[in-house]
């Protein structure tokens, strides 16, 4: 499972090797125990996936609301 976090100490990106400074946002993969900086492909892919899923959920919610109104639910 991956989650976005704020760095509490200086670290290093597993993909790019760049520094993740204290206070910077990064992606942590708890399955592999790896950290990814905001410039890494893994970080960017995860952001893209989250935004895409949010759009789908919003669309489904909207469609369900229309369905309920049409059917008096």
C-alpha positions, -999 to +999 in steps of 0.1 A: +000+000+000+013+034-009+006+067+009+017+102+007+036+116+037+056+146+048+092+137+055+103+140+092+139+136+083+162+137+053+159+106+031+167+094-005+144+085-033+145+048-042+139+055-079+159+087-087+184+087-059+176+124-052+173+137-017+140+140+001+145+168+026+127+172+059+092+187+053+089+176+017+060+155+005+069+120-007+053+087-015+059+058+008+053+022-004+048+002+028+049-031+010+085-026-003+095-001+024+106+024-003+103+062-005+097+081-038+103+118-043+078+140-062+100+139-093+099+101-096+077+082-121+062+061-093+050+093-075+036+108-107+018+076-117+002+073-082-010+110-084-024+103-119-042+072-107-057+090-076-070+118-098-085+094-123-102+074-096-116+106-081-131+116-115-147+082-119-162+083-084-176+118-090-192+107-123-207+077-107-221+098-078-236+122-103-252+095-124-266+078-093-282+111-082-298+115-116-311+080-115-326+085-080-344+117-091-358+100-122-371+071-103-383+089-072-359+073-048 
